[in-house]
Amino acid sequence: MIRPPLTPDLIAAGRRLGAALRTARGTRSQAEIALAAGISPETLRKIEGGRVPTPAFGTIVCLSEVLGIPLAELADAWLTAVPFDEQRSTPVSRTA
């Protein structure tokens, strides 16, 4: 099976997801979170860095659970360009 190349939109979505995960992780180490989620620290590093723009659904579910962030928030980060508040790990309203 040949995988089609990633589009710029998918790459941007992966970067948004990675940023949301980094924010939710806070000061906890990648190794701690990755092992608790059942993935390798290298995999988490790649996801957070946007190098895996379409991670497996099960991986994101496990990270959601470990980080205590609702899966819907991670979906929103992947689907939209809504920035995340570093304090609350939730989407920031764009209204002033």
C-alpha positions in Angstrom: 0.0 0.0 0.0 1.4 3.4 -1.0 0.7 6.2 1.4 -0.2 9.5 -0.2 2.1 12.4 0.7 1.0 14.6 3.6 -0.7 17.8 2.6 0.3 21.2 4.2 -3.0 21.1 6.1 -2.2 17.7 7.7 1.3 18.9 8.6 -0.1 22.0 10.2 -2.7 19.9 12.1 0.1 17.7 13.4 2.0 20.7 14.6 -1.0 22.0 16.4 -1.6 18.6 18.1 2.0 18.4 19.1 1.8 21.9 20.7 -1.3 21.0 22.6 0.3 17.9 23.9 3.5 19.7 25.0 1.3 22.3 26.8 -0.7 19.7 28.5 2.4 17.8 29.6 3.8 20.9 31.3 6.9 20.2 33.4 6.5 16.4 33.3 9.1 14.6 31.3 8.4 13.1 27.9 9.6 9.7 29.3 7.2 9.8 32.2 4.2 10.6 30.0 5.2 8.2 27.2 5.7 5.3 29.4 2.4 5.9 31.2 0.6 6.1 27.9 2.3 2.9 26.6 4.4 4.4 23.9 8.1 5.1 23.5 9.5 8.5 24.5 10.8 8.7 20.9 7.3 8.4 19.6 6.0 11.1 21.9 8.9 13.3 20.9 8.0 12.9 17.3 4.3 13.6 17.9 5.1 16.7 20.0 7.5 17.9 17.3 4.9 17.5 14.6 6.9 14.8 12.8 4.0 12.4 13.2 1.0 14.5 12.0 -1.5 11.7 12.0 -0.7 9.5 15.1 -2.8 6.4 15.7 -6.2 7.1 17.4 -5.4 4.8 20.3 -2.1 6.6 21.0 -4.0 9.9 21.3 -6.7 8.3 23.5 -3.9 7.0 25.9 -2.1 10.4 25.9 -5.4 12.1 26.6 -6.0 9.9 29.6 -2.5 10.2 31.0 -2.4 14.0 30.5 -5.9 14.5 31.9 -7.0 16.5 28.8 -10.3 15.8 27.2 -10.0 14.0 23.8 -12.3 16.7 22.3 -9.7 19.3 23.1 -7.0 17.4 21.3 -9.4 16.9 18.4 -10.1 20.7 18.3 -6.4 21.4 18.3 -5.9 19.0 15.3 -8.9 20.3 13.4 -8.5 24.1 14.0 -5.9 26.7 14.4 -7.2 27.7 17.9 -4.2 28.5 20.1 -3.9 26.8 23.5 -3.6 28.7 26.8 -0.4 27.5 28.4 -1.9 27.9 31.9 -5.1 26.0 31.4 -4.4 23.7 28.4 -7.7 24.7 26.8 -8.6 26.6 23.7 -8.2 30.4 24.0 -11.2 32.4 22.8 -10.3 34.7 19.8 -12.8 37.3 20.9 -11.5 40.3 22.7 
